[in-house]
């Protein structure tokens, strides 16, 4: 766990935000996909997990990158 924290801390702010958001939204999307898949058709529930989780992770990476970039721009504008 400490190695993961150190690795994330070494990344630039936009990339760090993108990775964190991708992981969080990807896991959330995968869980939602699994629930939907289990309620719809159990033998293919594993596929629904990826069908929802991967686009959610991509959206999370995009949103996290934009938010991280804006945070870095704000930090530079204020001289911190």
PyMOL Python script that loads the backbone (N, CA, C, O; Angstrom):
from pymol import cmd

cmd.read_pdbstr("""\
ATOM      1  N   UNK A   1       0.817  -1.186   0.000  1.00  0.00           N
ATOM      2  CA  UNK A   1       0.000   0.000   0.000  1.00  0.00           C
ATOM      3  C   UNK A   1       0.864   1.253   0.000  1.00  0.00           C
ATOM      4  O   UNK A   1       0.547   2.224  -0.688  1.00  0.00           O
ATOM      5  N   UNK A   2       1.952   1.243   0.764  1.00  0.00           N
ATOM      6  CA  UNK A   2       2.841   2.398   0.806  1.00  0.00           C
ATOM      7  C   UNK A   2       3.515   2.624  -0.537  1.00  0.00           C
ATOM      8  O   UNK A   2       3.729   3.766  -0.943  1.00  0.00           O
ATOM      9  N   UNK A   3       3.853   1.537  -1.230  1.00  0.00           N
ATOM     10  CA  UNK A   3       4.485   1.678  -2.538  1.00  0.00           C
ATOM     11  C   UNK A   3       3.522   2.326  -3.529  1.00  0.00           C
ATOM     12  O   UNK A   3       3.933   3.133  -4.363  1.00  0.00           O
ATOM     13  N   UNK A   4       2.241   1.971  -3.435  1.00  0.00           N
ATOM     14  CA  UNK A   4       1.241   2.573  -4.317  1.00  0.00           C
ATOM     15  C   UNK A   4       1.097   4.057  -4.024  1.00  0.00           C
ATOM     16  O   UNK A   4       1.010   4.869  -4.945  1.00  0.00           O
ATOM     17  N   UNK A   5       1.073   4.415  -2.747  1.00  0.00           N
ATOM     18  CA  UNK A   5       0.978   5.835  -2.375  1.00  0.00           C
ATOM     19  C   UNK A   5       2.185   6.614  -2.863  1.00  0.00           C
ATOM     20  O   UNK A   5       2.044   7.729  -3.364  1.00  0.00           O
ATOM     21  N   UNK A   6       3.370   6.036  -2.723  1.00  0.00           N
ATOM     22  CA  UNK A   6       4.587   6.717  -3.183  1.00  0.00           C
ATOM     23  C   UNK A   6       4.566   6.887  -4.694  1.00  0.00           C
ATOM     24  O   UNK A   6       4.952   7.933  -5.216  1.00  0.00           O
ATOM     25  N   UNK A   7       4.109   5.849  -5.397  1.00  0.00           N
ATOM     26  CA  UNK A   7       4.056   5.929  -6.851  1.00  0.00           C
ATOM     27  C   UNK A   7       3.061   7.006  -7.289  1.00  0.00           C
ATOM     28  O   UNK A   7       3.347   7.779  -8.204  1.00  0.00           O
ATOM     29  N   UNK A   8       1.882   7.059  -6.632  1.00  0.00           N
ATOM     30  CA  UNK A   8       0.896   8.077  -6.974  1.00  0.00           C
ATOM     31  C   UNK A   8       1.409   9.477  -6.638  1.00  0.00           C
ATOM     32  O   UNK A   8       1.154  10.423  -7.383  1.00  0.00           O
ATOM     33  N   UNK A   9       2.118   9.615  -5.541  1.00  0.00           N
ATOM     34  CA  UNK A   9       2.633  10.929  -5.138  1.00  0.00           C
ATOM     35  C   UNK A   9       3.681  11.439  -6.120  1.00  0.00           C
ATOM     36  O   UNK A   9       3.872  12.649  -6.240  1.00  0.00           O
ATOM     37  N   UNK A  10       4.360  10.545  -6.820  1.00  0.00           N
ATOM     38  CA  UNK A  10       5.395  10.967  -7.761  1.00  0.00           C
ATOM     39  C   UNK A  10       4.813  11.420  -9.100  1.00  0.00           C
ATOM     40  O   UNK A  10       5.523  12.020  -9.907  1.00  0.00           O
ATOM     41  N   UNK A  11       3.531  11.142  -9.346  1.00  0.00           N
ATOM     42  CA  UNK A  11       2.900  11.523 -10.611  1.00  0.00           C
ATOM     43  C   UNK A  11       2.518  12.999 -10.597  1.00  0.00           C
ATOM     44  O   UNK A  11       2.275  13.567  -9.532  1.00  0.00           O
ATOM     45  N   UNK A  12       2.464  13.621 -11.771  1.00  0.00           N
ATOM     46  CA  UNK A  12       1.959  14.998 -11.838  1.00  0.00           C
ATOM     47  C   UNK A  12       0.485  15.045 -11.423  1.00  0.00           C
ATOM     48  O   UNK A  12      -0.222  14.042 -11.520  1.00  0.00           O
ATOM     49  N   UNK A  13       0.033  16.194 -10.969  1.00  0.00           N
ATOM     50  CA  UNK A  13      -1.324  16.335 -10.432  1.00  0.00           C
ATOM     51  C   UNK A  13      -2.404  15.879 -11.426  1.00  0.00           C
ATOM     52  O   UNK A  13      -3.293  15.129 -11.023  1.00  0.00           O
ATOM     53  N   UNK A  14      -2.374  16.292 -12.701  1.00  0.00           N
ATOM     54  CA  UNK A  14      -3.444  15.835 -13.608  1.00  0.00           C
ATOM     55  C   UNK A  14      -3.489  14.321 -13.785  1.00  0.00           C
ATOM     56  O   UNK A  14      -4.565  13.724 -13.818  1.00  0.00           O
ATOM     57  N   UNK A  15      -2.319  13.709 -13.898  1.00  0.00           N
ATOM     58  CA  UNK A  15      -2.275  12.254 -14.070  1.00  0.00           C
ATOM     59  C   UNK A  15      -2.713  11.537 -12.802  1.00  0.00           C
ATOM     60  O   UNK A  15      -3.418  10.530 -12.870  1.00  0.00           O
ATOM     61  N   UNK A  16      -2.300  12.049 -11.644  1.00  0.00           N
ATOM     62  CA  UNK A  16      -2.704  11.463 -10.369  1.00  0.00           C
ATOM     63  C   UNK A  16      -4.221  11.511 -10.219  1.00  0.00           C
ATOM     64  O   UNK A  16      -4.840  10.535  -9.796  1.00  0.00           O
ATOM     65  N   UNK A  17      -4.814  12.647 -10.567  1.00  0.00           N
ATOM     66  CA  UNK A  17      -6.274  12.777 -10.483  1.00  0.00           C
ATOM     67  C   UNK A  17      -6.970  11.841 -11.464  1.00  0.00           C
ATOM     68  O   UNK A  17      -8.001  11.249 -11.144  1.00  0.00           O
ATOM     69  N   UNK A  18      -6.404  11.714 -12.653  1.00  0.00           N
ATOM     70  CA  UNK A  18      -6.999  10.827 -13.651  1.00  0.00           C
ATOM     71  C   UNK A  18      -6.969   9.377 -13.193  1.00  0.00           C
ATOM     72  O   UNK A  18      -7.948   8.653 -13.371  1.00  0.00           O
ATOM     73  N   UNK A  19      -5.862   8.946 -12.607  1.00  0.00           N
ATOM     74  CA  UNK A  19      -5.745   7.567 -12.141  1.00  0.00           C
ATOM     75  C   UNK A  19      -6.731   7.292 -11.005  1.00  0.00           C
ATOM     76  O   UNK A  19      -7.420   6.272 -10.999  1.00  0.00           O
ATOM     77  N   UNK A  20      -6.787   8.216 -10.044  1.00  0.00           N
ATOM     78  CA  UNK A  20      -7.700   8.022  -8.915  1.00  0.00           C
ATOM     79  C   UNK A  20      -9.156   7.966  -9.377  1.00  0.00           C
ATOM     80  O   UNK A  20      -9.910   7.093  -8.948  1.00  0.00           O
ATOM     81  N   UNK A  21      -9.551   8.885 -10.241  1.00  0.00           N
ATOM     82  CA  UNK A  21     -10.937   8.915 -10.710  1.00  0.00           C
ATOM     83  C   UNK A  21     -11.256   7.684 -11.558  1.00  0.00           C
ATOM     84  O   UNK A  21     -12.359   7.144 -11.473  1.00  0.00           O
ATOM     85  N   UNK A  22     -10.306   7.240 -12.367  1.00  0.00           N
ATOM     86  CA  UNK A  22     -10.535   6.050 -13.193  1.00  0.00           C
ATOM     87  C   UNK A  22     -10.749   4.817 -12.328  1.00  0.00           C
ATOM     88  O   UNK A  22     -11.627   4.002 -12.612  1.00  0.00           O
ATOM     89  N   UNK A  23      -9.960   4.679 -11.283  1.00  0.00           N
ATOM     90  CA  UNK A  23     -10.098   3.516 -10.398  1.00  0.00           C
ATOM     91  C   UNK A  23     -11.440   3.548  -9.675  1.00  0.00           C
ATOM     92  O   UNK A  23     -12.154   2.546  -9.631  1.00  0.00           O
ATOM     93  N   UNK A  24     -11.779   4.708  -9.108  1.00  0.00           N
ATOM     94  CA  UNK A  24     -13.023   4.805  -8.347  1.00  0.00           C
ATOM     95  C   UNK A  24     -14.240   4.572  -9.247  1.00  0.00           C
ATOM     96  O   UNK A  24     -15.102   3.754  -8.928  1.00  0.00           O
ATOM     97  N   UNK A  25     -14.306   5.289 -10.363  1.00  0.00           N
ATOM     98  CA  UNK A  25     -15.470   5.118 -11.235  1.00  0.00           C
ATOM     99  C   UNK A  25     -15.479   3.762 -11.931  1.00  0.00           C
ATOM    100  O   UNK A  25     -16.549   3.215 -12.198  1.00  0.00           O
ATOM    101  N   UNK A  26     -14.310   3.216 -12.226  1.00  0.00           N
ATOM    102  CA  UNK A  26     -14.248   1.884 -12.827  1.00  0.00           C
ATOM    103  C   UNK A  26     -14.771   0.801 -11.890  1.00  0.00           C
ATOM    104  O   UNK A  26     -15.510  -0.089 -12.309  1.00  0.00           O
ATOM    105  N   UNK A  27     -14.382   0.885 -10.623  1.00  0.00           N
ATOM    106  CA  UNK A  27     -14.885  -0.088  -9.640  1.00  0.00           C
ATOM    107  C   UNK A  27     -16.390   0.080  -9.419  1.00  0.00           C
ATOM    108  O   UNK A  27     -17.127  -0.902  -9.332  1.00  0.00           O
ATOM    109  N   UNK A  28     -16.829   1.319  -9.330  1.00  0.00           N
ATOM    110  CA  UNK A  28     -18.254   1.572  -9.156  1.00  0.00           C
ATOM    111  C   UNK A  28     -19.051   1.083 -10.372  1.00  0.00           C
ATOM    112  O   UNK A  28     -20.094   0.448 -10.220  1.00  0.00           O
ATOM    113  N   UNK A  29     -18.561   1.376 -11.557  1.00  0.00           N
ATOM    114  CA  UNK A  29     -19.226   0.911 -12.772  1.00  0.00           C
ATOM    115  C   UNK A  29     -19.234  -0.601 -12.889  1.00  0.00           C
ATOM    116  O   UNK A  29     -20.220  -1.190 -13.331  1.00  0.00           O
ATOM    117  N   UNK A  30     -18.131  -1.231 -12.493  1.00  0.00           N
ATOM    118  CA  UNK A  30     -18.077  -2.693 -12.517  1.00  0.00           C
ATOM    119  C   UNK A  30     -19.072  -3.320 -11.566  1.00  0.00           C
ATOM    120  O   UNK A  30     -19.706  -4.324 -11.892  1.00  0.00           O
ATOM    121  N   UNK A  31     -19.211  -2.731 -10.388  1.00  0.00           N
ATOM    122  CA  UNK A  31     -20.186  -3.246  -9.418  1.00  0.00           C
ATOM    123  C   UNK A  31     -21.610  -3.076  -9.934  1.00  0.00           C
ATOM    124  O   UNK A  31     -22.438  -3.977  -9.804  1.00  0.00           O
ATOM    125  N   UNK A  32     -21.886  -1.918 -10.519  1.00  0.00           N
ATOM    126  CA  UNK A  32     -23.222  -1.686 -11.075  1.00  0.00           C
ATOM    127  C   UNK A  32     -23.486  -2.641 -12.229  1.00  0.00           C
ATOM    128  O   UNK A  32     -24.581  -3.192 -12.340  1.00  0.00           O
ATOM    129  N   UNK A  33     -22.497  -2.840 -13.084  1.00  0.00           N
ATOM    130  CA  UNK A  33     -22.642  -3.783 -14.196  1.00  0.00           C
ATOM    131  C   UNK A  33     -22.889  -5.204 -13.721  1.00  0.00           C
ATOM    132  O   UNK A  33     -23.680  -5.935 -14.317  1.00  0.00           O
ATOM    133  N   UNK A  34     -22.213  -5.595 -12.651  1.00  0.00           N
ATOM    134  CA  UNK A  34     -22.413  -6.936 -12.108  1.00  0.00           C
ATOM    135  C   UNK A  34     -23.835  -7.094 -11.585  1.00  0.00           C
ATOM    136  O   UNK A  34     -24.478  -8.114 -11.834  1.00  0.00           O
ATOM    137  N   UNK A  35     -24.325  -6.102 -10.871  1.00  0.00           N
ATOM    138  CA  UNK A  35     -25.693  -6.175 -10.343  1.00  0.00           C
ATOM    139  C   UNK A  35     -26.704  -6.236 -11.486  1.00  0.00           C
ATOM    140  O   UNK A  35     -27.627  -7.050 -11.464  1.00  0.00           O
ATOM    141  N   UNK A  36     -26.528  -5.378 -12.473  1.00  0.00           N
ATOM    142  CA  UNK A  36     -27.449  -5.376 -13.626  1.00  0.00           C
ATOM    143  C   UNK A  36     -27.362  -6.711 -14.366  1.00  0.00           C
ATOM    144  O   UNK A  36     -28.382  -7.269 -14.771  1.00  0.00           O
ATOM    145  N   UNK A  37     -26.146  -7.217 -14.540  1.00  0.00           N
ATOM    146  CA  UNK A  37     -25.977  -8.496 -15.223  1.00  0.00           C
ATOM    147  C   UNK A  37     -26.605  -9.658 -14.474  1.00  0.00           C
ATOM    148  O   UNK A  37     -27.193 -10.552 -15.083  1.00  0.00           O
ATOM    149  N   UNK A  38     -26.480  -9.646 -13.148  1.00  0.00           N
ATOM    150  CA  UNK A  38     -27.080 -10.723 -12.352  1.00  0.00           C
ATOM    151  C   UNK A  38     -28.599 -10.658 -12.393  1.00  0.00           C
ATOM    152  O   UNK A  38     -29.268 -11.691 -12.354  1.00  0.00           O
ATOM    153  N   UNK A  39     -29.138  -9.466 -12.471  1.00  0.00           N
ATOM    154  CA  UNK A  39     -30.596  -9.322 -12.534  1.00  0.00           C
ATOM    155  C   UNK A  39     -31.138  -9.638 -13.931  1.00  0.00           C
ATOM    156  O   UNK A  39     -32.295 -10.032 -14.075  1.00  0.00           O
ATOM    157  N   UNK A  40     -30.301  -9.465 -14.958  1.00  0.00           N
ATOM    158  CA  UNK A  40     -30.759  -9.662 -16.329  1.00  0.00           C
ATOM    159  C   UNK A  40     -30.566 -11.104 -16.794  1.00  0.00           C
ATOM    160  O   UNK A  40     -31.528 -11.794 -17.131  1.00  0.00           O
ATOM    161  N   UNK A  41     -29.294 -11.550 -16.806  1.00  0.00           N
ATOM    162  CA  UNK A  41     -28.992 -12.898 -17.297  1.00  0.00           C
ATOM    163  C   UNK A  41     -27.695 -13.360 -16.639  1.00  0.00           C
ATOM    164  O   UNK A  41     -26.609 -12.912 -17.005  1.00  0.00           O
ATOM    165  N   UNK A  42     -27.817 -14.242 -15.684  1.00  0.00           N
ATOM    166  CA  UNK A  42     -26.701 -14.636 -14.814  1.00  0.00           C
ATOM    167  C   UNK A  42     -25.482 -15.180 -15.573  1.00  0.00           C
ATOM    168  O   UNK A  42     -24.362 -14.811 -15.219  1.00  0.00           O
ATOM    169  N   UNK A  43     -25.633 -16.031 -16.590  1.00  0.00           N
ATOM    170  CA  UNK A  43     -24.434 -16.574 -17.250  1.00  0.00           C
ATOM    171  C   UNK A  43     -23.536 -15.521 -17.907  1.00  0.00           C
ATOM    172  O   UNK A  43     -22.348 -15.775 -18.102  1.00  0.00           O
ATOM    173  N   UNK A  44     -24.067 -14.358 -18.249  1.00  0.00           N
ATOM    174  CA  UNK A  44     -23.240 -13.330 -18.883  1.00  0.00           C
ATOM    175  C   UNK A  44     -23.046 -12.103 -17.990  1.00  0.00           C
ATOM    176  O   UNK A  44     -22.726 -11.018 -18.477  1.00  0.00           O
ATOM    177  N   UNK A  45     -23.240 -12.280 -16.692  1.00  0.00           N
ATOM    178  CA  UNK A  45     -23.093 -11.153 -15.770  1.00  0.00           C
ATOM    179  C   UNK A  45     -21.661 -10.618 -15.770  1.00  0.00           C
ATOM    180  O   UNK A  45     -21.457  -9.416 -15.604  1.00  0.00           O
ATOM    181  N   UNK A  46     -20.680 -11.481 -15.952  1.00  0.00           N
ATOM    182  CA  UNK A  46     -19.288 -11.041 -15.973  1.00  0.00           C
ATOM    183  C   UNK A  46     -19.031 -10.072 -17.127  1.00  0.00           C
ATOM    184  O   UNK A  46     -18.228  -9.148 -16.995  1.00  0.00           O
ATOM    185  N   UNK A  47     -19.709 -10.281 -18.254  1.00  0.00           N
ATOM    186  CA  UNK A  47     -19.518  -9.390 -19.410  1.00  0.00           C
ATOM    187  C   UNK A  47     -20.144  -8.024 -19.142  1.00  0.00           C
ATOM    188  O   UNK A  47     -19.594  -6.997 -19.541  1.00  0.00           O
ATOM    189  N   UNK A  48     -21.280  -8.011 -18.475  1.00  0.00           N
ATOM    190  CA  UNK A  48     -21.931  -6.742 -18.148  1.00  0.00           C
ATOM    191  C   UNK A  48     -21.051  -5.918 -17.223  1.00  0.00           C
ATOM    192  O   UNK A  48     -21.066  -4.689 -17.283  1.00  0.00           O
ATOM    193  N   UNK A  49     -20.292  -6.577 -16.379  1.00  0.00           N
ATOM    194  CA  UNK A  49     -19.381  -5.887 -15.475  1.00  0.00           C
ATOM    195  C   UNK A  49     -18.359  -5.075 -16.276  1.00  0.00           C
ATOM    196  O   UNK A  49     -18.055  -3.937 -15.920  1.00  0.00           O
ATOM    197  N   UNK A  50     -17.834  -5.651 -17.343  1.00  0.00           N
ATOM    198  CA  UNK A  50     -16.874  -4.938 -18.188  1.00  0.00           C
ATOM    199  C   UNK A  50     -17.559  -3.923 -19.094  1.00  0.00           C
ATOM    200  O   UNK A  50     -17.003  -2.860 -19.370  1.00  0.00           O
ATOM    201  N   UNK A  51     -18.766  -4.248 -19.557  1.00  0.00           N
ATOM    202  CA  UNK A  51     -19.484  -3.343 -20.447  1.00  0.00           C
ATOM    203  C   UNK A  51     -19.838  -2.020 -19.767  1.00  0.00           C
ATOM    204  O   UNK A  51     -19.950  -0.990 -20.432  1.00  0.00           O
ATOM    205  N   UNK A  52     -20.010  -2.045 -18.472  1.00  0.00           N
ATOM    206  CA  UNK A  52     -20.308  -0.823 -17.724  1.00  0.00           C
ATOM    207  C   UNK A  52     -19.046  -0.268 -17.074  1.00  0.00           C
ATOM    208  O   UNK A  52     -18.853   0.947 -17.045  1.00  0.00           O
ATOM    209  N   UNK A  53     -18.193  -1.130 -16.556  1.00  0.00           N
ATOM    210  CA  UNK A  53     -17.012  -0.698 -15.815  1.00  0.00           C
ATOM    211  C   UNK A  53     -15.949  -0.021 -16.661  1.00  0.00           C
ATOM    212  O   UNK A  53     -15.375   0.981 -16.234  1.00  0.00           O
ATOM    213  N   UNK A  54     -15.674  -0.538 -17.843  1.00  0.00           N
ATOM    214  CA  UNK A  54     -14.636   0.064 -18.683  1.00  0.00           C
ATOM    215  C   UNK A  54     -15.005   1.467 -19.171  1.00  0.00           C
ATOM    216  O   UNK A  54     -14.172   2.370 -19.084  1.00  0.00           O
ATOM    217  N   UNK A  55     -16.216   1.682 -19.679  1.00  0.00           N
ATOM    218  CA  UNK A  55     -16.568   3.065 -20.042  1.00  0.00           C
ATOM    219  C   UNK A  55     -16.585   4.009 -18.843  1.00  0.00           C
ATOM    220  O   UNK A  55     -16.244   5.184 -18.974  1.00  0.00           O
ATOM    221  N   UNK A  56     -16.977   3.506 -17.685  1.00  0.00           N
ATOM    222  CA  UNK A  56     -16.966   4.337 -16.478  1.00  0.00           C
ATOM    223  C   UNK A  56     -15.535   4.707 -16.107  1.00  0.00           C
ATOM    224  O   UNK A  56     -15.281   5.840 -15.697  1.00  0.00           O
ATOM    225  N   UNK A  57     -14.605   3.781 -16.242  1.00  0.00           N
ATOM    226  CA  UNK A  57     -13.200   4.073 -15.954  1.00  0.00           C
ATOM    227  C   UNK A  57     -12.641   5.089 -16.943  1.00  0.00           C
ATOM    228  O   UNK A  57     -11.882   5.977 -16.556  1.00  0.00           O
ATOM    229  N   UNK A  58     -13.005   4.969 -18.202  1.00  0.00           N
ATOM    230  CA  UNK A  58     -12.565   5.933 -19.210  1.00  0.00           C
ATOM    231  C   UNK A  58     -13.127   7.321 -18.916  1.00  0.00           C
ATOM    232  O   UNK A  58     -12.413   8.319 -19.019  1.00  0.00           O
ATOM    233  N   UNK A  59     -14.391   7.381 -18.554  1.00  0.00           N
ATOM    234  CA  UNK A  59     -14.998   8.662 -18.190  1.00  0.00           C
ATOM    235  C   UNK A  59     -14.324   9.237 -16.948  1.00  0.00           C
ATOM    236  O   UNK A  59     -14.086  10.442 -16.873  1.00  0.00           O
ATOM    237  N   UNK A  60     -14.020   8.395 -15.986  1.00  0.00           N
ATOM    238  CA  UNK A  60     -13.341   8.842 -14.778  1.00  0.00           C
ATOM    239  C   UNK A  60     -11.953   9.396 -15.078  1.00  0.00           C
ATOM    240  O   UNK A  60     -11.552  10.412 -14.511  1.00  0.00           O
ATOM    241  N   UNK A  61     -11.223   8.732 -15.963  1.00  0.00           N
ATOM    242  CA  UNK A  61      -9.892   9.214 -16.325  1.00  0.00           C
ATOM    243  C   UNK A  61      -9.978  10.571 -17.017  1.00  0.00           C
ATOM    244  O   UNK A  61      -9.158  11.455 -16.768  1.00  0.00           O
ATOM    245  N   UNK A  62     -10.965  10.728 -17.878  1.00  0.00           N
ATOM    246  CA  UNK A  62     -11.134  12.003 -18.579  1.00  0.00           C
ATOM    247  C   UNK A  62     -11.502  13.119 -17.610  1.00  0.00           C
ATOM    248  O   UNK A  62     -10.892  14.188 -17.622  1.00  0.00           O
ATOM    249  N   UNK A  63     -12.492  12.866 -16.781  1.00  0.00           N
ATOM    250  CA  UNK A  63     -12.935  13.879 -15.812  1.00  0.00           C
ATOM    251  C   UNK A  63     -11.819  14.182 -14.818  1.00  0.00           C
ATOM    252  O   UNK A  63     -11.568  15.348 -14.509  1.00  0.00           O
ATOM    253  N   UNK A  64     -11.156  13.163 -14.319  1.00  0.00           N
ATOM    254  CA  UNK A  64     -10.061  13.366 -13.373  1.00  0.00           C
ATOM    255  C   UNK A  64      -8.910  14.148 -13.975  1.00  0.00           C
ATOM    256  O   UNK A  64      -8.310  14.986 -13.302  1.00  0.00           O
ATOM    257  N   UNK A  65      -8.596  13.885 -15.226  1.00  0.00           N
ATOM    258  CA  UNK A  65      -7.529  14.633 -15.898  1.00  0.00           C
ATOM    259  C   UNK A  65      -7.869  16.103 -16.062  1.00  0.00           C
ATOM    260  O   UNK A  65      -7.018  16.972 -15.876  1.00  0.00           O
ATOM    261  N   UNK A  66      -9.121  16.375 -16.413  1.00  0.00           N
ATOM    262  CA  UNK A  66      -9.552  17.767 -16.573  1.00  0.00           C
ATOM    263  C   UNK A  66      -9.540  18.484 -15.224  1.00  0.00           C
ATOM    264  O   UNK A  66      -9.034  19.601 -15.120  1.00  0.00           O
ATOM    265  N   UNK A  67     -10.088  17.854 -14.203  1.00  0.00           N
ATOM    266  CA  UNK A  67     -10.122  18.473 -12.870  1.00  0.00           C
ATOM    267  C   UNK A  67      -8.706  18.660 -12.330  1.00  0.00           C
ATOM    268  O   UNK A  67      -8.401  19.698 -11.742  1.00  0.00           O
ATOM    269  N   UNK A  68      -7.847  17.675 -12.523  1.00  0.00           N
ATOM    270  CA  UNK A  68      -6.462  17.803 -12.081  1.00  0.00           C
ATOM    271  C   UNK A  68      -5.721  18.912 -12.812  1.00  0.00           C
ATOM    272  O   UNK A  68      -4.921  19.628 -12.211  1.00  0.00           O
ATOM    273  N   UNK A  69      -5.981  19.056 -14.102  1.00  0.00           N
ATOM    274  CA  UNK A  69      -5.359  20.136 -14.866  1.00  0.00           C
ATOM    275  C   UNK A  69      -5.830  21.495 -14.377  1.00  0.00           C
ATOM    276  O   UNK A  69      -5.032  22.423 -14.241  1.00  0.00           O
ATOM    277  N   UNK A  70      -7.119  21.612 -14.115  1.00  0.00           N
ATOM    278  CA  UNK A  70      -7.651  22.876 -13.599  1.00  0.00           C
ATOM    279  C   UNK A  70      -7.075  23.188 -12.223  1.00  0.00           C
ATOM    280  O   UNK A  70      -6.776  24.345 -11.927  1.00  0.00           O
ATOM    281  N   UNK A  71      -6.918  22.183 -11.390  1.00  0.00           N
ATOM    282  CA  UNK A  71      -6.328  22.395 -10.063  1.00  0.00           C
ATOM    283  C   UNK A  71      -4.881  22.846 -10.175  1.00  0.00           C
ATOM    284  O   UNK A  71      -4.437  23.714  -9.424  1.00  0.00           O
ATOM    285  N   UNK A  72      -4.150  22.261 -11.106  1.00  0.00           N
ATOM    286  CA  UNK A  72      -2.752  22.649 -11.287  1.00  0.00           C
ATOM    287  C   UNK A  72      -2.664  24.072 -11.841  1.00  0.00           C
ATOM    288  O   UNK A  72      -1.799  24.838 -11.417  1.00  0.00           O
ATOM    289  N   UNK A  73      -3.530  24.435 -12.767  1.00  0.00           N
ATOM    290  CA  UNK A  73      -3.540  25.799 -13.297  1.00  0.00           C
ATOM    291  C   UNK A  73      -3.879  26.811 -12.208  1.00  0.00           C
ATOM    292  O   UNK A  73      -3.279  27.883 -12.144  1.00  0.00           O
ATOM    293  N   UNK A  74      -4.836  26.472 -11.356  1.00  0.00           N
ATOM    294  CA  UNK A  74      -5.213  27.371 -10.269  1.00  0.00           C
ATOM    295  C   UNK A  74      -4.046  27.535  -9.299  1.00  0.00           C
ATOM    296  O   UNK A  74      -3.768  28.642  -8.836  1.00  0.00           O
ATOM    297  N   UNK A  75      -3.365  26.434  -8.994  1.00  0.00           N
ATOM    298  CA  UNK A  75      -2.239  26.482  -8.071  1.00  0.00           C
ATOM    299  C   UNK A  75      -1.121  27.359  -8.641  1.00  0.00           C
ATOM    300  O   UNK A  75      -0.506  28.135  -7.910  1.00  0.00           O
ATOM    301  N   UNK A  76      -0.860  27.234  -9.947  1.00  0.00           N
ATOM    302  CA  UNK A  76       0.190  28.045 -10.573  1.00  0.00           C
ATOM    303  C   UNK A  76      -0.218  29.515 -10.645  1.00  0.00           C
ATOM    304  O   UNK A  76       0.627  30.399 -10.497  1.00  0.00           O
ATOM    305  N   UNK A  77      -1.491  29.782 -10.869  1.00  0.00           N
ATOM    306  CA  UNK A  77      -1.959  31.160 -10.976  1.00  0.00           C
ATOM    307  C   UNK A  77      -1.841  31.898  -9.645  1.00  0.00           C
ATOM    308  O   UNK A  77      -1.612  33.107  -9.623  1.00  0.00           O
ATOM    309  N   UNK A  78      -1.994  31.190  -8.559  1.00  0.00           N
ATOM    310  CA  UNK A  78      -1.907  31.800  -7.241  1.00  0.00           C
ATOM    311  C   UNK A  78      -0.499  31.767  -6.661  1.00  0.00           C
ATOM    312  O   UNK A  78      -0.271  32.227  -5.543  1.00  0.00           O
ATOM    313  N   UNK A  79       0.445  31.220  -7.429  1.00  0.00           N
ATOM    314  CA  UNK A  79       1.843  31.225  -7.011  1.00  0.00           C
ATOM    315  C   UNK A  79       2.203  30.239  -5.920  1.00  0.00           C
ATOM    316  O   UNK A  79       3.216  30.411  -5.243  1.00  0.00           O
ATOM    317  N   UNK A  80       1.389  29.205  -5.737  1.00  0.00           N
ATOM    318  CA  UNK A  80       1.680  28.202  -4.702  1.00  0.00           C
ATOM    319  C   UNK A  80       2.426  27.048  -5.275  1.00  0.00           C
ATOM    320  O   UNK A  80       2.757  26.107  -4.553  1.00  0.00           O
TER     321      UNK A  80
END
""", "prot")
cmd.dss("prot")
cmd.show_as("cartoon", "prot")
cmd.util.cbc("prot")
cmd.orient("prot")
